[in-house]
Amino acid sequence: MKKLLIFIVLLIVLVIAGVLAIFFYIDRIAKVAVERGGTYAMGVDTTLGSADIGLLSGSVSLRDLKVANPPGHKSDRFLGMGGGDVSVSLATLRQPIVEVQQFKLSDITINLERAAGKANYQVILDNLKRFESGSKTEPKPADEKKFVVKLLDITNVKVHVNLLPEGGQLTTVNIPIDSIQLKDVGTAGKGVPLSELMNIIVKALLAVIAEKGPGLIPGEILGDLTTGLSQLQNLDQLGVKLQSTLGDEAQKLVDQAQGQVDKAVDDAKKKVEEGLKNLIPGSKK
């Protein structure tokens, strides 16, 4: 009887240890998968602070994502993310294609830097172009599980823009973006792997910055972004619907910039009219 009791206790301990091991390793597997997918897509080191998988609740929490800056640039990261929360369909967790009902990302920081003819965002865009063309020489991440995301909601995005032209003064611009929504990610095909999902997220962020940039971002950087994005797959072609809203501060800056443009146009028009009056005899009245 005593031996049977010991056996039962050992069995319970082993079961508990096995469950704990599953929870530990599944979090570790998810963390490594995100890091490898981001690194493969963008060509720079991508690290994730933690991943917490709720097997019973169908939830995933991601914390402290960091996409490193290419070498030779000022800040330590090109992109940072404070937190991410995912609602997963439990029935599809073990399937080749996982259905994600909602994916929330928050507290995003993006640093766009251009100095001495070098731009960190250009390196990222070039790497995304190689990724989409399939010409990358690095081996793909081993995990081929794919995802369909019905709604990807990105909130509280802060864009820091630094431009140092040749022989010019440093221009620094901070742009808040309240929200970006992506719908039906992966529905155009048979899901997307994590590396492709990372590619779509970064591309969407840069696309919104380029779209909202006129009047806010220096023309050199805005031109680079527009040209680089035009060489990538359009989000519409991927079946992804994109919506975004600027923060109040950024909208005020846009309105102020538009007011300055309108005033400059009016002033130029008045100068032309005055010039014509001086050229035409008898017009000064």
Helices and strands as residue ranges (DSSP letters): H 2-42, E 46-54, E 59-68, E 77-88, G 90-92, E 97-115, E 118-119, H 120-133, E 146-164, E 171-185, E 192-193, H 194-212, H 219-230, G 235-238, E 241-246, H 248-279
